[in-house]
């Protein structure tokens, strides 16, 4: 499907993607279309060589060391080559695969984004992954009973619209309760669950014409109203239930078991 994706890329687009998209054909295809990429390097899907020394470029917002080094990429099919920038993020903790560094490739010029900015751009990609997780788990964008492609697409689009609405609510809560509460403590599941449980009752208790006041509001007035409502929110009601550290299970020794059966006494008829 990468060929189909290339057809959608326009001049000066910048694609941020994980290492599954890091192939020679895709990177060269992006460059041929006059576009840019910020893609994590895959260990075995590229033909490349070192070009210059690795240099320290500073620290990102999390205090991690950022390095940059030039590499030369080559396309085995066409023989083309070009020089790209290899940005390395030194991790504080190894990944689940044991990696201590992340390597990001880009063809963005330094005048457009330095190494630290490239690292921040790639870090923002995780917010997209988290968004799709909320769409799947909290807003149920994939319903198993919707077997027809059109129905499944309609369900997914409806979930996207709902996600945008919930994002507006989260923005109001962020303005009223603080960024730290929304990013670290607010449970998206609890928020969407309350909306699902309360909407039907509100539609019964409040006449339809009373909702018209929100349509007549300007965007600025509507945002101020949302923030004012969010200030009344009880933060404790929507906290995440954080999982505690896993306890190591003690090793069990396999003991030999002897099963004792009760002695069966014979009846007088059997003795005869």
N, C-alpha and C positions, 0 to 999 in steps of 0.2 A: 504493500500500500504506500510505500515511500514515494514511488513515482507519481501517484495521484496527489500526494501531499505537496510535492514540488510544483505541480501545476497550479496550486493555489497561492504560491508565494509571489509577492510583488517586489519591485525594486525598493530597497532601503528597509524592508521588513527585517526584524530581528527575532529569531526563534530561540527560545530557551527550552531545553529538553534534557531528558536523562540519557544515560549511556546506551540504551537500546536503539537510539536514533543515530549513534555515532558510527557511521560506516563511510568509507571513502566515497562511494557513489552519492550518498546524500549530502555530505559536506561540500563536495565539488559541485553538485547540482545547485545548492544554495548560492555558492559563489558565482556560478555562471548566470544566475538570475539577478545579480547585482544586489543580493541580500546578505544578511549577517547571521551568525549563529553564536550561541553561548551554550555549549553542550559538554556534558561530562564525558571524559575519555573512556572508551572501552579498551580492555586489555588486549583484545585479539581481533579486532575488525578494521584495523587501520594499517597503512604502510607509511612509516614516518622515520625521521632521523633527527638527532639532536642538532641544534643550530645555536651556538652561543652558550653562555654560562647562566646558571640559575641565580637570580638576585632577589634579595629581600626587599619587599615593597611596602611593608607596614603591617598594621593589625586591623582586623575588621571590628564590627560593633561588639562581638563577643570576646574580643581580646585574643583571637587566634592569629598566628603568623601567616602572612600571605607572601608567596614567592611568584616570580615570573621567569619564564625561559622561552626562547624562540625555538620552534621545531619546523622542519620541512615535511609537508605532506605530499604524497604522490598517489596518483590514480593508476593502478596496474592496467586498466583497460585502455586508457587513452594516452598514458605517459605524461599527463600534465603534472605540474608541481606548483606549490605556492607555500609561502611561509605563514604560519599561524602563531598565535600566542598561547602558551601553556601556563595557566594559572594554577598554582598549588595551594591548597588550604591545609595547614597542619592541624589535625584534630586534637582536641583535649582528651577525648576518649576514643578508643577504636570502635569501628562499626561492628555490626553483628557478624560481618565476614572477616573481622580482624584487621581491617585496613586502618592505617594511621594517617593517611593523607587522601585528599580528593583532588583529582586533576581535571581541570576544566579547559576546554579548547575554545578559542574565539578568533574571528577574523576582524573584530571591531578595531578601529585604529585607537591608539592611545589618547589621541585628542578627544575622542568621543567618550571613552570610559577607561579609567586606570584599573590596575589589578584589583584594588580593594572594591571598587564599584562592580567589577565583574563578579567577584565573590558574593557580593550582596544581591546581585541580580539572580544568581543561581539559587541562593538561599530562599528568595521569594517564591521559587517554583514549588516549594513544599506547601505553600498556602493553597495552591491549585489542587494538589493531592488531597489535602485536608477537606477542601470544598467538595470534591467528588465523593469523599467518604461520608460527609454529611448528606449529600444527595442520595446516596445508596442506603445508609442506615437510618437516618432520621426522617428524611422526606420520601423514602421508598420509591425512588425513581425507576426501579426495576421490579415490576410486579409480575410474578410468575404466570398468573392467569392471562395476562395480555400477550397471547401467543402471536397475533398478527403484527407484522412489522409496523403498520400504520398506527395501531393502537399503542404499541410499545413506545414509538416515537412521540405520540401525543402525551403519554404518561410522563416521559422524560422531560418534555418541554414544559409541562405543567409544574413539575418539580423544580425546574430551573427558575420559573417565574416566582414560585413560593420561596426559593432560596434567596432571590433578590429582595423580596419583601422582608424576609427574616434578617437579611443583612442590613437593611435600613433600620430595623428595630435594634439590632446590635450596635449600629453606629450611634443611635440615640443613647443607648445604655453606656456606651464608651464615653460619650460626652458628659453624662451625668454621674457615672460611678467610677470612671477612670479606666485607662487602657489596660492596666495590670489585671483588673478584675475580669475584663472581657477575655483577654488572651490566656490567662492562667487558671481562672476559677469558674467562669461561667460555663454551664453545661448546655450545649446546643440541644441535646436530647430533651432535657427538662423544659427548655424554652418552647420547642416545637410541640412537645406533649401537651403543655398547657393551652397552646393555641388550638390544637385539635380537640381538646376536651371542652373548652369554654366557648368556642365559636357558635355551636348549635344553640346553646342556652342564651347567648347574647342576641342572636337573631330572633329568638322568641320574645325575649324581655324588652328589646329595644325596637320600636317600629322602623321600617325601612327608610321612611322619609327623614328620620333623625340622623342618618349617616350622611346625608347630603351636605352637611356643613363642612366635611373634610374635602369634598370635591371643589367647593368654592374658595378654599384657602389657597393663598400663594405658597410656592415652595418654601419660602423663608418662614412664613407663619406656621406651615405644617411641621417643619423641622423643629421650630421652637416649641410647638405643642407636644411633639414626641419627647423631646428632652425634658419638658416639665413633667410629663407622665412618668418618665424613667427615673426621675428623682424620687418618686414615691415608692419605687420598687424595693422590696425586701431582698437584699443580696443573698441572704442565707438560704432562701427558698430555692435558688437555682445553682447551687454549688455542685461542682463535680464530685463524684465519689471516687476519690483516688485510691488505687489499689496499693496495699502495703507490700513491703518487700517479701519475696518468696522465701519460705523456710526450706532449708535443705532437709530432705527426707533421710532419716537414719537408715543405714544399710541393715537389711534384715538377714539374719543367718537362717539358712534352711535347716530346720530340725527334723530328724526322722520321727515320724509319727507311727505309733502302734495302735491299731484299732482293736479294742477288746469287745467281743460279742458275748452276750449273756449265754450261759449254758442252757441248752434246751432239754428240759426233762421229758422223758418219754411217758406216754400214757399207759394205763394197764392193758388197753387193747393192743398196743404196739408190742408190748412185752410178749403177748401170746403169739 
